[in-house]
Amino acid sequence: MQTLKDDIRQRILMIAREEFITHGVRCTSVRMIAGKAGIAVGNVYNYFGSKDELFREVLRPLINTLDRYIQSHNSERHLRLDVFNSKKIQDEYIIAMNTLVKNFRPELRLLLFNAEGTSLAGYKDRIIEHQTRTGIEYLRLIKERYPHINIDISPFFLHIVSSTWTSVLSELVEHEEYDDREMVRALKQYAAYSMAGWKELIKP
């Protein structure tokens, strides 16, 4: 019986994802989702308390992946000075960001551009805040290991950098006219540009 319930829940989520992507959140109703899923409207509410809760659940895999990606900047392997010169680590960063966009482009469009009227509206600001907090923590952690480096960095500058990164992510999501090769080339140039700036600021 539990397997059946799990199947129904997954079917609701699958149909909801398709409807949100095709019609947008505003133009998608629980009734539409129930009809496509072949179940009663009331049955949808047995699994999800509201359309907003269903929308959040559809985007949960993306949000969890995005959070892990941002937090990975403070992982053990990045808390070394050679990270600012390591082509391997920069390439991994580029591959991870490109993979994020390729795997979740429809969901990212919903989250970044079409979440008005939901509890996820304005999520870009949350990403910027998360990036800024992560950046502040990164500077603290790497200073503990390398006391000679400079971490007298303006919190507002960190906010600007985080906002720029979010804009880069948004541009990658929006512009499908560029092929994978061109996107990777742009990301490599962005990474090189960023690394040069950080090396100048913290003087590793």
C-alpha positions as CSV (number, residue, x, y, z in Angstrom):
1,M,0.0,0.0,0.0
2,Q,2.9,2.4,0.8
3,T,4.4,1.7,-2.6
4,L,1.2,2.7,-4.2
5,K,1.1,5.9,-2.2
6,D,4.7,6.7,-3.2
7,D,3.8,6.1,-6.8
8,I,0.9,8.5,-6.6
9,R,3.0,11.2,-4.9
10,Q,5.7,10.8,-7.6
11,R,3.1,11.0,-10.4
12,I,1.7,14.2,-8.9
13,L,5.2,15.7,-8.7
14,M,6.0,14.6,-12.3
15,I,2.8,16.1,-13.7
16,A,3.1,19.3,-11.6
17,R,6.6,19.8,-12.9
18,E,5.5,19.5,-16.5
19,E,2.5,21.9,-15.9
20,F,4.6,24.5,-14.1
21,I,7.2,24.4,-16.8
22,T,4.7,24.5,-19.7
23,H,2.2,27.0,-18.3
24,G,3.9,28.8,-15.4
25,V,2.9,28.8,-11.7
26,R,0.1,31.3,-12.0
27,C,-1.7,29.5,-14.9
28,T,-1.4,26.1,-13.3
29,S,-4.1,24.9,-10.9
30,V,-4.2,21.9,-8.6
31,R,-7.3,20.9,-10.6
32,M,-5.3,20.8,-13.8
33,I,-2.6,18.7,-12.1
34,A,-5.1,16.3,-10.6
35,G,-6.8,15.9,-14.0
36,K,-3.6,15.1,-15.8
37,A,-2.5,12.7,-13.0
38,G,-5.9,10.9,-13.1
39,I,-6.8,11.5,-9.5
40,A,-9.3,13.5,-7.5
41,V,-8.4,17.1,-6.5
42,G,-8.8,16.2,-2.9
43,N,-6.3,13.4,-3.2
44,V,-3.6,15.9,-4.3
45,Y,-4.2,17.7,-1.0
46,N,-3.6,14.5,0.9
47,Y,0.0,14.7,-0.3
48,F,0.6,18.5,-0.6
49,G,-1.2,21.0,1.5
50,S,-1.2,23.7,-1.2
51,K,-0.1,24.6,-4.7
52,D,2.8,26.5,-3.1
53,E,3.9,23.5,-1.2
54,L,3.8,21.4,-4.4
55,F,5.8,24.0,-6.2
56,R,8.4,24.0,-3.5
57,E,8.6,20.2,-3.6
58,V,9.0,20.2,-7.4
59,L,12.0,22.6,-7.0
60,R,13.5,20.9,-4.0
61,P,16.0,18.8,-5.9
62,L,17.3,22.0,-7.6
63,I,17.4,24.0,-4.4
64,N,19.3,21.2,-2.6
65,T,21.8,20.9,-5.4
66,L,22.3,24.7,-5.6
67,D,22.9,24.9,-1.8
68,R,25.4,22.0,-2.0
69,Y,27.2,23.7,-4.9
70,I,27.5,27.0,-3.1
71,Q,28.6,25.3,0.2
72,S,31.2,23.2,-1.7
73,H,33.3,26.4,-2.1
74,N,34.2,26.0,1.6
75,S,35.1,22.4,1.3
76,E,38.5,21.1,2.6
77,R,40.1,21.0,-0.8
78,H,39.3,24.6,-1.5
79,L,40.9,25.9,1.7
80,R,44.4,26.0,0.1
81,L,46.3,28.8,-1.5
82,D,47.0,26.8,-4.6
83,V,43.3,27.0,-5.4
84,F,44.0,30.4,-6.9
85,N,46.3,28.9,-9.5
86,S,44.9,25.4,-9.9
87,K,43.5,24.9,-13.4
88,K,42.1,21.6,-12.3
89,I,40.0,23.1,-9.6
90,Q,38.9,25.9,-11.9
91,D,37.9,23.4,-14.5
92,E,35.9,21.4,-11.9
93,Y,34.1,24.6,-11.0
94,I,33.2,25.3,-14.6
95,I,32.0,21.7,-15.2
96,A,29.9,21.8,-12.0
97,M,28.2,25.1,-12.9
98,N,27.6,24.0,-16.5
99,T,26.2,20.7,-15.3
100,L,23.9,22.5,-12.9
101,V,22.4,24.6,-15.7
102,K,22.1,21.6,-18.1
103,N,20.5,19.4,-15.6
104,F,18.0,21.9,-14.2
105,R,17.5,24.6,-16.8
106,P,13.6,24.4,-16.8
107,E,13.6,24.4,-13.0
108,L,16.1,27.3,-12.8
109,R,13.8,29.3,-15.2
110,L,10.9,28.8,-12.8
111,L,13.0,29.6,-9.7
112,L,14.8,32.6,-11.0
113,F,12.3,34.2,-13.4
114,N,8.8,32.8,-12.8
115,A,8.3,32.3,-9.0
116,E,6.1,35.4,-8.4
117,G,3.2,34.8,-6.1
118,T,4.9,31.9,-4.4
119,S,7.0,31.5,-1.2
120,L,10.1,31.2,-3.5
121,A,9.6,34.6,-5.1
122,G,12.7,36.7,-5.1
123,Y,14.9,33.6,-4.7
124,K,17.8,35.4,-6.4
125,D,18.2,37.5,-3.3
126,R,18.4,34.4,-1.2
127,I,21.1,33.0,-3.4
128,I,23.1,36.2,-3.1
129,E,22.7,36.2,0.7
130,H,23.9,32.5,0.8
131,Q,26.8,33.2,-1.4
132,T,27.8,36.3,0.7
133,R,27.7,34.4,4.0
134,T,29.6,31.5,2.4
135,G,32.3,34.0,1.2
136,I,32.6,35.6,4.6
137,E,33.0,32.2,6.2
138,Y,35.6,31.1,3.5
139,L,37.8,34.1,4.3
140,R,37.6,33.4,8.0
141,L,38.5,29.7,7.4
142,I,41.4,30.3,5.0
143,K,42.8,33.1,7.3
144,E,43.1,30.6,10.1
145,R,45.4,28.5,7.9
146,Y,47.3,31.3,6.3
147,P,47.5,34.2,8.7
148,H,49.6,36.3,6.3
149,I,46.9,36.7,3.7
150,N,44.6,39.8,3.6
151,I,40.9,39.3,4.4
152,D,40.1,43.0,5.0
153,I,37.4,42.7,2.3
154,S,34.3,44.9,2.4
155,P,31.1,42.8,3.1
156,F,29.4,45.0,0.5
157,F,32.0,44.0,-2.1
158,L,31.3,40.3,-1.2
159,H,27.6,41.1,-1.8
160,I,28.5,42.6,-5.2
161,V,30.6,39.6,-6.2
162,S,27.8,37.3,-5.1
163,S,25.3,39.3,-7.1
164,T,27.5,39.1,-10.1
165,W,27.8,35.3,-9.8
166,T,24.0,35.1,-9.6
167,S,23.7,37.2,-12.7
168,V,26.1,34.9,-14.5
169,L,24.0,31.9,-13.5
170,S,20.8,33.7,-14.8
171,E,22.5,34.5,-18.1
172,L,23.5,30.9,-18.6
173,V,19.9,29.8,-17.9
174,E,18.4,32.4,-20.2
175,H,20.6,32.1,-23.3
176,E,20.1,28.7,-24.9
177,E,21.3,30.1,-28.2
178,Y,24.9,29.6,-27.1
179,D,26.2,26.0,-27.5
180,D,28.0,24.1,-24.8
181,R,31.4,25.0,-26.1
182,E,30.7,28.7,-26.0
183,M,29.2,28.5,-22.5
184,V,32.3,26.7,-21.3
185,R,34.6,29.2,-23.0
186,A,32.7,32.1,-21.3
187,L,32.9,30.4,-17.9
188,K,36.6,29.8,-18.3
189,Q,37.2,33.5,-19.0
190,Y,34.9,34.5,-16.1
191,A,36.9,32.1,-13.8
192,A,40.2,33.6,-14.9
193,Y,38.9,37.1,-14.5
194,S,37.7,36.3,-11.0
195,M,40.8,34.5,-9.8
196,A,43.0,37.4,-10.9
197,G,40.9,39.8,-8.9
198,W,40.9,37.6,-5.8
199,K,44.7,37.1,-6.0
200,E,45.1,40.9,-6.1
201,L,42.9,41.4,-3.1
202,I,44.1,38.7,-0.7
203,K,47.7,38.6,-1.9
204,P,48.2,34.9,-1.3
